[in-house]
Amino acid sequence: MNMIKKGVLLFITVLLVSLSVSAADFEVEFEAVDNTITLGELAKFTLTIRNNMDVKETFKVKTLDYPVWEIKTDPILNPIQFSIEPGKKREIELLVNPLHITTFGVYDINVITESINKKEKITTPLRVNLVSPQAGIYVETVLATIIIDEKIDPVKDIPIKITIDNQNIIEYPELLVKIESNLIKEEITESLGKREKKTISIIKKINPQTTPQEDTLVVELISNNKTLDTQVKRIEIISSKEITKESKVKKRFLKTVEDITLNNIGNVQYTEGIKIESSLVQTLFTSSRPKGKFIKEDGQRYLIIPVDISPGGTTTIQITKNYVTLLIIIALAAIIMGLYYLFRSPVTARKTAANIALKEGGVSELKIVLNVSNRSNNKLRNIEVIDRIPNIADLEKGLTIGTLHPTKILKHERKGTLIKWVIDNLDAGDERVISYKIKSHLSILGEFSLTPTIVKFNFKGKEIITHSNSLGISP
């Protein structure tokens, strides 16, 4: 053994090198005591931690390279955790043990020093040189490389590729490739020729409800019960929110009921709700159980139904589209329209103003036009048209009053001037136009209105009275 270590004098200086890393609150320093070892030996380092804080702090030392490499102390601390007073430091002997390393070479083992209360971490790589205990022995070199996504979705397939590289001039008719983690286990036997390199591809599945966690994938190459290489890959099972849907539709007269069964195949609680496309019309006739709400997003309307499903759980929602209400609305509208046409007046009267003359900023005279129309299918007789002129104006005399002369003109001190026309006959669909002019006593400033015109006639043995619109006049 002493001869071996003399043969690696190149590393003597490494043994004396110190690795020092500091953070604002504490400092970490590693000194290599003996980091050139053979199989079965432990590498030794001196770990010094200085507490720069004003309070007492607890520190923890660990590695993520386990179970390939193990760290421990002498004397043993399990876990490696201790407290340091403010402004003080502590030294411990740290031992590094290659648990699953059988290939000689240089390795870096990442050691993490963490302050428990401050949650600060310092990661330091410790270099270990693993050498052959005897000179002249042929060292078998078969290397493995792991290709796998570091973030694993438990719902999806997990593709794994293992590249094995034989750098020897010997053949391996049966090379065992052992793949193992907490969640994945597989053993494959392959043949490997001289200096041959090949890639093994496999697809693995894990339980879709596997909780989010970190895991370590270890690949070992074994021949004749001898481990030729060991590789480690850190992987993480991530949160997966995914559901499946199964729909059953029941159709009835003017009614559709859809039952949707939702299955949470992810590994976390699903609370995002279900989004279903809808439209403005459908919002009037669509309901759901549980009760949802309609939203508009990017011009499209959706029905959002709240759900809360545990991993592996199922729930059922129901969507009902009931067009019976639409049928009732259409029927009521038809009835209302029918009643309107049944009971509406067969005569319409419309009152408008024309030729408005202004004087001194106000209205001085204007022409009134009355349009009387028969919208029924029957001929009407003796239609009386009665209009009233307010006291502020007079009927202009000496002019022909429209196409029809009034049968009566009556002045009243309070009600103004009443004018009456009689239309002897008005055929179905015909219209009669009556016009007259009025002149105000003084110019009318501001807005004033003329009362509706009254139309009286007999229709199917009943006297019917209808009115025109009122007329607002402004300068």
ZIURVEN-V957911 format. One record per helix or strand of 2 or more residues. SS is the DSSP state (H for helix, E for strand). FROM is the first residue (numbers start at 1). TO is the last residue. If there is no record, write none. Layout:
BEGIN
ss,from,to
SS,FROM,TO
SS,FROM,TO
END
This chain:
BEGIN
ss,from,to
H,2,6
H,9,15
E,18,22
E,26,34
E,36,37
E,42,51
E,57,63
E,69,73
E,81,84
E,89,98
E,105,115
E,121,130
E,142,147
E,151,152
E,158,166
E,172,180
E,185,192
E,197,204
E,213,223
E,226,237
E,243,252
E,255,264
E,274,278
H,282,284
E,286,289
E,293,297
E,300,305
E,314,322
H,324,343
E,347,359
E,362,374
E,380,389
E,393,395
E,408,412
E,416,426
E,431,444
E,448,450
E,454,459
E,462,467
E,471,473
END
